[in-house]
Amino acid sequence: MNPYYWFCRNLIKLVGKVFFRLRWLHRERMINHGPVILAANHQSFLDPGFAGSASSRAIYFLARRTLLDGAFFGWLLPKLNVVPVDSESGRDRTALKALIRILRAGEGTLVFPEGQRTEDGRLQPALPGLGLVIAKTMAPVVPMRIFGAYEAWPIHEKWPRPGRVTVVVGEPIYFTEKDLEPRDKELYQRLSQRVMDAIAALAMD
């Protein structure tokens, strides 16, 4: 973990605890070595930092390439393991290739199976992209459910407001070759939805 990542991770944790009463439940379930996919529901802009900081290791994040256009963020974000992806028609393909490359290098990454932030705070159906990455890498998945981030910073609000955010870490999901059968056109969707179902089953207990 480079010093920039370490500093920002701890700053996010501090701000989270002070302004959002941030807490993480069952962090002992995290996988701290080898390739791993952290898969969380997507409620707000707070999600990457709060979910990623639940891990004691450095995690890679995908972001629109335009976020790195400015001189400051163009310098800082790569040091925080942010991988830029194209924002136009090729975005999905570029993002999936980046995820596969990161996992094959033995690193961890955070993904949102829903693909975008929720409009109403409810869980959304999973998209097949995560399933493709699972099928190509067989990386284990740690499901995570975020509570309260939508109320703290909903998609339609310009600025966040104080609240209470909880990140619940689920039991890791390990995939086998049997999970890839049958290899039909629904395979990727099935794998993605399995992860989404695991996220939905998590509760603040």
C-alpha positions, -999 to 999 in steps of 0.1 A, spaced: 0 0 0 16 32 -11 16 62 12 -10 82 -8 -34 53 -7 -27 48 30 -33 85 38 -65 88 18 -79 55 31 -74 66 67 -88 101 59 -119 85 44 -123 63 75 -120 94 98 -144 115 78 -168 85 76 -168 80 113 -172 117 122 -199 127 97 -216 95 88 -211 73 119 -195 48 95 -190 13 107 -181 -20 91 -196 -54 102 -178 -87 98 -146 -74 83 -130 -107 94 -146 -122 63 -124 -102 40 -99 -121 17 -66 -104 22 -44 -123 -2 -47 -131 -39 -73 -121 -64 -106 -111 -50 -137 -92 -62 -154 -70 -36 -190 -67 -49 -213 -41 -33 -246 -25 -40 -244 11 -53 -262 38 -34 -241 70 -37 -207 86 -44 -197 76 -9 -197 39 -18 -162 34 -33 -144 49 -4 -165 34 23 -166 -1 8 -130 -1 -3 -117 10 31 -133 -21 47 -104 -40 33 -70 -39 50 -53 -43 16 -51 -19 -13 -80 -22 -37 -84 -12 -73 -113 10 -86 -126 18 -120 -135 53 -129 -145 74 -160 -114 86 -178 -128 122 -177 -123 122 -139 -86 122 -145 -86 151 -170 -76 178 -144 -39 181 -135 -45 174 -98 -68 144 -101 -48 131 -131 -18 130 -107 -36 118 -76 -62 92 -87 -37 67 -102 -18 67 -69 -51 57 -53 -54 26 -76 -80 43 -98 -80 27 -133 -95 50 -160 -119 35 -185 -135 51 -216 -169 66 -210 -185 62 -244 -197 31 -263 -166 10 -255 -167 17 -218 -181 -17 -207 -156 -37 -228 -127 -16 -216 -138 -19 -179 -142 -57 -181 -108 -61 -197 -93 -39 -169 -109 -59 -142 -97 -92 -157 -62 -78 -160 -62 -67 -123 -74 -100 -110 -50 -121 -130 -22 -100 -115 -34 -112 -81 -49 -80 -69 -83 -71 -54 -109 -48 -70 -143 -33 -61 -172 -37 -84 -209 -27 -84 -230 -55 -100 -259 -31 -106 -237 -10 -128 -249 24 -116 -263 42 -85 -298 34 -74 -325 60 -82 -347 52 -52 -325 34 -27 -336 0 -36 -314 -28 -49 -313 -31 -87 -310 -63 -108 -274 -74 -115 -259 -68 -150 -240 -97 -167 -206 -80 -167 -196 -93 -133 -205 -128 -143 -182 -125 -173 -153 -115 -151 -160 -143 -127 -161 -169 -155 -128 -156 -170 -109 -154 -137 -127 -177 -112 -118 -151 -86 -137 -154 -53 -162 -127 -45 -169 -110 -12 -204 -97 -12 -210 -64 7 -241 -45 14 -241 -8 21 -269 7 42 -276 44 47 -254 59 19 -285 66 -2 -300 86 26 -267 104 32 -261 113 -5 -289 103 -29 -283 105 -66 -304 136 -70 -286 157 -44 -256 178 -51 -241 176 -16 -241 149 11 -257 153 45 -249 137 79 -262 103 84 -254 68 95 -237 44 70 -231 7 76 -211 -17 54 -219 -53 60 -193 -79 47 -207 -113 36 -191 -147 35 -169 -152 4 -183 -170 -26 -159 -195 -42 -167 -206 -77 -159 -240 -93 -161 -253 -129 -195 -268 -120 -208 -232 -115 -200 -225 -152 -224 -252 -164 -244 -250 -186 -223 -227 -207 -252 -210 -223 -261 -174 -231 -275 -170 -195 -243 -180 -178 -229 -145 -171 -263 -133 -158 -267 -163 -135 -233 -157 -120 -239 -120 -115 -273 -126 -100 -259 -152 -76 -237 -125 -62 -265 -99 -61 -287 -124 -42 -259 -128 -17 -258 -90 -13 -295 -88 -8 -294 -114 19 -271 -94 41 -285 -76 71 -274 -53 99 -273 -79 126 
